[in-house]
Amino acid sequence: MQLRYNFRVTPDAAQRTALAQAFGCARVVFNDALRLRQQAREAGEKYISDGDLSKLIITAAKATEDRAWLGEVSAVVLQQALADLNTAYRNFFNSLSGKRKGRKVAPPRYRSRKDNRQAIRFTMNSRFKILDNGRLRLPKIGDLPVRWSRSLPSDPSSVTIIKDAAGRYFASFVVTIGEDETLPPVEPEIGIDLGLTHFAVMSDGTKVSAPKFLRRAARKLKRLQQALFRKQKGSNRRKKAVTQVARAHARVANTRRDWQHKLSTAIIRDNQAVYVEDLCVVGLGRTRLAKSVHDAGWASFTGMLEYKAARYGRTFGRVDRFLPSTRMCSDCGRINEKTALNVREWDCPCGSHHDRDVNAARNIKAAGQADFNDRGVQARPGLVPAPRREAVTHPDVARSTRSVEGISVL
């Protein structure tokens, strides 16, 4: 399995200038290659191969006066920009043909120097190196100080340098881990019902309170947004205000991610099998509860459960979203009439009294176990998530905790 490890880097002024130049060169190569392929398609010409594109956009361009400055950055950075374009085209074509599941992917778009996020990637061909003093040596950039919070499990195959909207720099290492991290087997299996009042309700009755990180930071975000609105467009003070807003949002995202990591690790550590409902977060994001749904971060949490289960030898399954888990009695299996959301407890004609969310979690667990036992595989298994596309990922380093009822996340 491949995993990403993100660390903060603190380049000096000269290194920031070199990184800005590398960001710009990679962006120009990407845009030039995209423009050539679009022009070839409009003219009815054949698709330009990767080799021809590299010769035209990089090798031949360096010999011209207009693009001579491309030779001032590492060639690997420019080649990886073309690789990103190929990946974007591949995802687009696979989406059109149905090979790629999920939402439809749009065709590649031009990159802008005004984008909030810039990134470049170095592979092993660039001979980047982690020095004995802990610094990261990059070709034509220098030795970057890295804030190591943990050691890498293996030698990295690539590193991506990322500058986010808040002006922070990150080094994202891709490493490959083996199967030696499998946890010892345990007996418990659990079903999880995700919600808004309680972030997660377990089939054993444990309830985890919803942290609502965005709601808690709403007052500060409102004040920063108002200050940004008062600044004149194009001024330096407006740029500083934009950075302050970005830092506040990054702090919220980091806190949420840290909390979800601790909770998901505790769940995977204590249970042999974990089953969740396959929620349509995109659809729920279009309702009047959109802000609360996005604040909860269900998709990122279930993604953590999935890859951690694969990493530590646990079972993870997604139950069909159309399962009437709320209306079905977990004791007799009877499907009752729909009830309003404010009804949190109900009685079944069989005599059972149910907590609405705990009953749903029990039904999710039973459905996941039935699917697993029938087919002998994980319920609706998904591919082990490889690192998200490095050149467009959003690094979230987190730091915060939140009280949880009945479960330790530390």
C-alpha positions as CSV (number, residue, x, y, z in Angstrom):
1,M,0.0,0.0,0.0
2,Q,1.2,3.5,-0.8
3,L,0.7,6.3,1.8
4,R,1.4,10.0,1.9
5,Y,3.3,11.6,4.8
6,N,3.0,15.4,5.0
7,F,5.4,17.7,6.8
8,R,5.8,21.4,7.1
9,V,8.9,22.9,5.4
10,T,10.2,26.4,6.1
11,P,12.2,27.7,3.1
12,D,14.1,30.9,3.3
13,A,13.7,33.9,1.0
14,A,16.0,32.6,-1.7
15,Q,14.4,29.2,-1.6
16,R,10.9,30.6,-1.8
17,T,11.9,32.5,-4.9
18,A,13.3,29.3,-6.5
19,L,10.1,27.4,-5.6
20,A,8.0,30.2,-7.1
21,Q,10.0,29.9,-10.3
22,A,9.6,26.1,-10.3
23,F,5.8,26.5,-9.8
24,G,5.6,28.9,-12.7
25,C,7.7,26.8,-15.1
26,A,5.5,23.7,-14.3
27,R,2.4,25.7,-14.9
28,V,3.6,27.0,-18.2
29,V,4.6,23.6,-19.5
30,F,1.2,22.2,-18.4
31,N,-0.7,25.0,-20.2
32,D,1.4,24.8,-23.3
33,A,0.8,21.1,-23.6
34,L,-2.9,21.5,-23.0
35,R,-3.1,24.2,-25.7
36,L,-1.3,22.1,-28.3
37,R,-3.6,19.2,-27.8
38,Q,-6.7,21.3,-27.9
39,Q,-5.4,23.0,-31.2
40,A,-4.7,19.5,-32.7
41,R,-8.2,18.3,-31.8
42,E,-9.9,21.5,-33.3
43,A,-7.8,21.1,-36.5
44,G,-8.8,17.5,-36.8
45,E,-5.2,16.2,-36.4
46,K,-4.2,13.1,-34.5
47,Y,-3.6,13.0,-30.8
48,I,-0.1,14.3,-29.9
49,S,1.8,11.5,-28.2
50,D,3.6,12.0,-24.9
51,G,7.1,11.7,-26.5
52,D,6.3,14.3,-29.2
53,L,4.7,16.6,-26.6
54,S,7.9,16.4,-24.4
55,K,10.1,17.3,-27.4
56,L,8.0,20.3,-28.4
57,I,7.1,21.7,-25.0
58,I,10.3,21.1,-23.1
59,T,13.3,20.2,-25.3
60,A,12.6,22.5,-28.2
61,A,11.2,25.2,-26.1
62,K,14.4,25.5,-24.0
63,A,16.3,26.5,-27.2
64,T,14.0,29.4,-27.9
65,E,14.4,32.9,-26.5
66,D,10.8,33.0,-25.1
67,R,11.2,29.8,-23.1
68,A,14.9,29.7,-22.3
69,W,14.2,30.1,-18.6
70,L,12.7,26.6,-18.5
71,G,16.3,25.3,-18.2
72,E,16.7,27.0,-14.9
73,V,14.5,24.4,-13.0
74,S,14.8,20.7,-12.7
75,A,13.7,18.8,-15.8
76,V,11.9,16.3,-13.6
77,V,9.5,19.0,-12.5
78,L,8.6,19.8,-16.1
79,Q,8.1,16.1,-17.0
80,Q,5.9,15.6,-14.0
81,A,3.7,18.5,-15.2
82,L,3.1,16.6,-18.5
83,A,2.4,13.5,-16.4
84,D,-0.3,15.4,-14.5
85,L,-1.9,16.4,-17.8
86,N,-1.9,12.8,-19.0
87,T,-3.5,11.8,-15.8
88,A,-6.2,14.5,-16.2
89,Y,-6.9,13.3,-19.7
90,R,-7.0,9.7,-18.7
91,N,-9.5,10.4,-15.9
92,F,-11.7,12.4,-18.3
93,F,-11.8,9.7,-21.0
94,N,-12.4,7.0,-18.4
95,S,-15.2,9.0,-17.0
96,L,-16.8,9.4,-20.4
97,S,-16.5,5.7,-21.2
98,G,-17.8,4.6,-17.8
99,K,-14.5,3.0,-16.6
100,R,-14.2,5.5,-13.9
101,K,-16.9,5.3,-11.2
102,G,-18.4,8.2,-9.4
103,R,-19.2,11.7,-10.6
104,K,-18.3,12.8,-14.1
105,V,-14.8,14.3,-14.5
106,A,-14.4,17.5,-16.5
107,P,-11.7,17.9,-19.2
108,P,-8.4,19.4,-18.1
109,R,-8.4,23.2,-17.6
110,Y,-5.6,25.8,-17.7
111,R,-3.7,26.5,-14.6
112,S,-3.4,30.1,-13.3
113,R,-0.7,31.8,-11.3
114,K,-3.6,33.2,-9.2
115,D,-4.7,29.7,-8.1
116,N,-4.7,29.4,-4.3
117,R,-2.6,26.3,-4.4
118,Q,0.7,25.5,-6.3
119,A,2.6,22.3,-6.4
120,I,5.6,20.6,-8.0
121,R,6.7,17.0,-7.8
122,F,10.1,15.4,-7.7
123,T,10.6,11.7,-8.4
124,M,13.6,9.5,-7.7
125,N,15.1,10.5,-11.1
126,S,15.7,14.0,-9.7
127,R,17.8,12.5,-6.9
128,F,16.2,14.4,-4.1
129,K,17.7,13.3,-0.8
130,I,16.9,13.5,3.0
131,L,20.1,14.6,4.6
132,D,21.5,13.3,7.9
133,N,20.7,16.7,9.5
134,G,17.0,16.3,8.6
135,R,16.9,18.7,5.7
136,L,15.4,17.9,2.3
137,R,17.8,18.5,-0.6
138,L,16.0,19.4,-3.9
139,P,17.8,20.0,-7.2
140,K,18.2,23.7,-8.1
141,I,16.3,24.7,-4.9
142,G,18.5,23.8,-2.0
143,D,18.2,22.2,1.4
144,L,14.8,22.8,2.9
145,P,14.3,22.6,6.7
146,V,11.6,20.0,7.5
147,R,9.5,19.9,10.7
148,W,9.6,16.1,11.3
149,S,6.8,14.9,13.5
150,R,7.5,11.2,12.9
151,S,9.9,9.1,10.9
152,L,9.1,7.7,7.4
153,P,8.4,3.9,7.4
154,S,10.4,3.4,4.2
155,D,12.4,5.4,1.5
156,P,10.1,7.7,-0.3
157,S,9.5,7.2,-4.1
158,S,8.5,10.8,-4.7
159,V,8.1,14.1,-2.9
160,T,5.7,16.9,-3.7
161,I,6.3,20.5,-2.6
162,I,3.0,22.3,-2.0
163,K,2.1,25.9,-1.2
164,D,-1.4,26.3,0.0
165,A,-3.7,29.3,0.2
166,A,-2.5,30.3,3.6
167,G,1.1,30.7,2.3
168,R,2.4,27.5,4.0
169,Y,4.8,25.1,2.4
170,F,4.5,21.3,2.8
171,A,6.6,18.3,1.7
172,S,4.4,15.3,0.8
173,F,6.3,12.0,0.7
174,V,4.9,8.9,-1.0
175,V,6.1,5.7,0.7
176,T,5.2,2.0,0.3
177,I,4.5,-0.1,3.4
178,G,4.3,-3.8,3.7
179,E,1.9,-6.2,5.5
180,D,3.8,-6.2,8.8
181,E,1.5,-3.6,10.4
182,T,-1.5,-6.0,10.7
183,L,-3.0,-5.8,14.2
184,P,-3.8,-8.9,16.2
185,P,-7.4,-10.1,15.6
186,V,-10.1,-9.1,18.0
187,E,-13.7,-10.3,18.5
188,P,-16.0,-7.2,18.3
189,E,-17.6,-6.1,15.1
190,I,-19.5,-2.8,14.8
191,G,-21.9,-0.9,12.7
192,I,-21.9,2.9,12.6
193,D,-24.7,5.2,11.8
194,L,-23.5,8.7,10.9
195,G,-25.5,11.8,11.8
196,L,-25.5,15.5,12.7
197,T,-26.6,15.6,16.3
198,H,-24.3,12.7,17.1
199,F,-21.5,12.4,14.6
200,A,-21.4,8.6,15.0
201,V,-23.7,6.1,16.8
202,M,-22.3,2.6,17.3
203,S,-24.3,-0.6,17.3
204,D,-23.1,-1.2,20.9
205,G,-24.8,2.0,22.0
206,T,-21.8,4.3,22.1
207,K,-22.5,7.8,20.9
208,V,-19.9,10.3,19.7
209,S,-20.9,13.9,19.9
210,A,-20.7,16.0,16.7
211,P,-17.8,18.5,17.2
212,K,-19.1,21.1,14.7
213,F,-15.7,22.7,14.1
214,L,-17.0,25.1,11.5
215,R,-19.9,26.3,13.7
216,R,-17.5,26.9,16.6
217,A,-15.3,29.1,14.4
218,A,-18.1,30.9,12.7
219,R,-17.8,34.2,14.7
220,K,-14.0,34.5,14.0
221,L,-14.6,33.7,10.3
222,K,-17.3,36.3,10.1
223,R,-15.1,39.0,11.5
224,L,-12.2,38.1,9.1
225,Q,-14.6,38.0,6.1
226,Q,-16.0,41.4,7.1
227,A,-12.4,42.8,7.4
228,L,-11.6,41.4,4.0
229,F,-14.7,43.0,2.4
230,R,-13.6,46.4,3.6
231,K,-10.2,46.2,1.9
232,Q,-9.6,47.8,-1.5
233,K,-9.2,45.3,-4.3
234,G,-5.7,44.9,-5.5
235,S,-4.1,46.4,-2.4
236,N,-1.5,44.8,-0.2
237,R,-3.8,44.9,2.8
238,R,-6.4,42.9,0.9
239,K,-3.8,40.2,0.1
240,K,-2.9,40.0,3.8
241,A,-6.6,39.8,4.7
242,V,-7.1,36.9,2.2
243,T,-4.2,35.0,3.8
244,Q,-5.7,35.5,7.2
245,V,-9.1,34.1,6.1
246,A,-7.3,31.1,4.4
247,R,-5.4,30.4,7.6
248,A,-8.6,30.4,9.7
249,H,-10.2,28.0,7.3
250,A,-7.1,25.8,7.3
251,R,-7.2,25.7,11.1
252,V,-10.8,24.4,11.0
253,A,-9.9,21.8,8.5
254,N,-6.8,20.7,10.4
255,T,-8.7,20.4,13.6
256,R,-11.4,18.3,12.0
257,R,-8.9,16.0,10.3
258,D,-7.0,15.5,13.5
259,W,-10.1,14.6,15.4
260,Q,-11.3,12.2,12.7
261,H,-7.9,10.5,12.6
262,K,-8.0,9.8,16.3
263,L,-11.5,8.5,16.3
264,S,-11.0,6.3,13.2
265,T,-7.8,4.8,14.6
266,A,-9.6,3.9,17.9
267,I,-12.5,2.3,16.0
268,I,-10.2,0.2,13.7
269,R,-8.0,-0.8,16.7
270,D,-10.9,-2.1,18.8
271,N,-13.0,-3.8,16.2
272,Q,-12.3,-6.6,13.7
273,A,-15.0,-5.5,11.2
274,V,-16.5,-2.1,10.7
275,Y,-19.7,-1.4,8.6
276,V,-21.0,2.0,7.6
277,E,-23.9,3.2,5.4
278,D,-23.0,4.3,1.9
279,L,-24.3,7.9,2.2
280,C,-24.8,10.2,-0.8
281,V,-22.9,13.2,0.6
282,V,-23.2,15.0,-2.7
283,G,-27.0,14.9,-2.6
284,L,-27.2,15.8,1.0
285,G,-24.9,18.8,0.3
286,R,-27.7,20.3,-1.9
287,T,-30.2,20.4,0.9
288,R,-30.9,23.0,3.6
289,L,-28.5,21.0,5.9
290,A,-25.6,21.5,3.4
291,K,-23.4,23.5,5.8
292,S,-23.8,21.0,8.6
293,V,-23.2,18.0,6.3
294,H,-20.0,19.5,5.0
295,D,-18.9,20.5,8.5
296,A,-19.4,16.9,9.6
297,G,-17.0,15.5,7.0
298,W,-18.5,12.0,6.7
299,A,-16.7,11.2,3.4
300,S,-13.2,11.9,4.7
301,F,-14.0,9.9,7.9
302,T,-15.2,6.8,6.0
303,G,-12.2,7.1,3.7
304,M,-10.0,7.0,6.8
305,L,-11.8,3.9,8.1
306,E,-11.4,2.2,4.7
307,Y,-7.7,2.7,4.2
308,K,-6.9,2.0,7.9
309,A,-8.9,-1.2,7.8
310,A,-6.9,-2.4,4.7
311,R,-3.6,-1.3,6.3
312,Y,-4.2,-3.1,9.7
313,G,-5.9,-6.2,8.4
314,R,-9.5,-5.3,9.4
315,T,-12.7,-5.8,7.5
316,F,-14.5,-2.7,6.2
317,G,-17.9,-2.7,4.4
318,R,-20.4,-0.2,3.0
319,V,-24.1,-1.0,3.3
320,D,-26.5,0.0,0.6
321,R,-27.8,3.5,1.3
322,F,-31.4,2.4,0.4
323,L,-31.5,0.0,3.4
324,P,-34.4,1.1,5.7
325,S,-32.1,1.0,8.7
326,T,-34.1,3.6,10.6
327,R,-37.5,2.1,10.1
328,M,-36.5,-1.6,10.4
329,C,-36.8,-3.3,13.8
330,S,-33.4,-4.8,14.7
331,D,-35.1,-7.5,16.7
332,C,-37.9,-8.8,14.5
333,G,-37.0,-7.3,11.1
334,R,-40.4,-5.6,10.7
335,I,-40.3,-2.4,8.5
336,N,-42.5,0.2,10.1
337,E,-43.9,3.5,8.8
338,K,-41.7,6.6,8.4
339,T,-41.4,8.9,11.4
340,A,-40.4,12.5,11.7
341,L,-36.8,13.4,12.5
342,N,-37.7,14.8,15.9
343,V,-38.9,11.3,17.0
344,R,-35.7,9.8,18.4
345,E,-37.3,6.8,20.1
346,W,-40.1,4.4,18.9
347,D,-41.8,1.2,19.8
348,C,-42.2,-1.8,17.5
349,P,-45.4,-3.9,17.6
350,C,-43.2,-6.9,18.6
351,G,-42.7,-5.1,21.9
352,S,-39.2,-3.8,21.4
353,H,-38.3,-0.2,22.3
354,H,-35.6,1.3,20.1
355,D,-33.4,4.3,20.1
356,R,-33.6,5.6,16.5
357,D,-29.9,5.9,15.9
358,V,-28.7,2.8,17.8
359,N,-31.4,0.7,16.0
360,A,-30.1,2.0,12.6
361,A,-26.5,1.1,13.6
362,R,-27.5,-2.4,14.6
363,N,-29.3,-2.9,11.2
364,I,-26.2,-1.6,9.4
365,K,-24.0,-4.1,11.2
366,A,-26.4,-7.0,10.5
367,A,-26.6,-6.0,6.8
368,G,-22.8,-5.8,6.5
369,Q,-22.3,-9.2,8.2
370,A,-24.9,-10.8,6.0
371,D,-23.3,-9.4,2.8
372,F,-19.9,-10.6,4.1
373,N,-21.0,-14.1,5.0
374,D,-23.0,-14.6,1.7
375,R,-20.1,-13.8,-0.6
376,G,-17.1,-14.4,1.7
377,V,-15.7,-11.0,1.0
378,Q,-16.0,-7.6,2.4
379,A,-19.4,-5.9,1.9
380,R,-19.1,-3.8,-1.2
381,P,-15.3,-3.7,-1.1
382,G,-13.5,-0.8,-2.6
383,L,-10.0,-0.4,-3.9
384,V,-7.4,0.5,-1.3
385,P,-7.1,4.3,-1.8
386,A,-3.8,5.2,-3.3
387,P,-2.5,8.7,-2.5
388,R,-4.7,11.4,-3.9
389,R,-3.2,13.1,-6.9
390,E,-0.3,14.8,-5.3
391,A,-0.3,17.9,-7.6
392,V,-3.8,18.7,-6.6
393,T,-4.2,17.4,-3.0
394,H,-4.9,19.5,-0.1
395,P,-2.6,18.8,2.9
396,D,-4.3,18.8,6.2
397,V,-2.2,18.6,9.3
398,A,-4.4,18.5,12.3
399,R,-4.3,19.4,16.0
400,S,-7.2,19.3,18.4
401,T,-9.4,16.9,20.4
402,R,-13.0,16.7,21.3
403,S,-14.8,14.9,24.1
404,V,-16.4,11.6,23.0
405,E,-19.0,9.7,24.9
406,G,-17.9,6.2,25.8
407,I,-14.8,5.9,23.5
408,S,-11.2,7.1,23.8
409,V,-9.7,8.7,20.8
410,L,-6.3,9.5,22.3
